[in-house]
Amino acid sequence: HADVPGVEAKDIDITLDNGVLTLKGQRTFDKQEETQNYRRVERVRGTFLRRFSLPDAVDAEKVAAKCKDGVLEVIVPKRESAQPRRIAIEG
């Protein structure tokens, strides 16, 4: 999970290349507050980038992500392990 308040899913790019999962995005958040006596403006802007090395057991074809209420969830499933099998001997 990654907390990404104020960041929309369209502003996040997730890639998986050679066992490295990369999350990068752009944060743009403007908040204005006005009263009779003062005016306050907050701006949070900037890019973020995070990389994770994944183990070989990851099933790259089944990696998925969802973003809801400012929380990004990336699902990284393991590959099904190979089952032992009996090999017949010819001859």
C-alpha positions, -999 to 999 in steps of 0.1 A, spaced: 0 0 0 11 36 -7 -6 67 7 -12 91 -22 -37 116 -10 -50 140 -36 -33 120 -64 -56 106 -91 -50 72 -107 -44 89 -141 -14 107 -125 3 74 -114 25 52 -136 33 17 -126 58 -4 -145 74 -38 -140 107 -44 -159 133 -70 -152 120 -77 -117 119 -41 -107 85 -25 -99 85 12 -103 58 36 -90 60 72 -102 36 100 -103 28 137 -101 12 154 -70 -7 186 -76 -30 198 -48 -43 234 -44 -64 245 -14 -77 281 -10 -94 295 20 -108 330 22 -124 349 50 -130 385 57 -96 390 74 -72 368 54 -66 346 24 -46 314 27 -34 293 -3 -17 259 1 0 242 -28 16 208 -27 33 199 -60 60 175 -71 69 141 -85 75 109 -66 93 78 -76 98 45 -57 114 13 -70 111 -22 -55 131 -53 -65 108 -82 -66 117 -119 -61 118 -143 -90 87 -161 -77 64 -132 -88 39 -138 -115 45 -107 -136 15 -113 -158 -9 -111 -128 4 -79 -111 -25 -55 -106 -32 -22 -89 -61 -2 -76 -64 33 -62 -92 43 -38 -96 71 -13 -59 82 -16 -45 47 -11 -27 29 -39 -27 -9 -35 -4 -30 -58 -12 -67 -58 19 -88 -66 10 -125 -66 35 -154 -65 37 -179 -93 23 -212 -87 51 -235 -77 60 -263 -100 46 -296 -88 70 -326 -88 61 -352 -114 72 -388 -121 92 -393 -152 89 -426 -170 120 -444 -181 120 -457 -216 136 -490 -227 
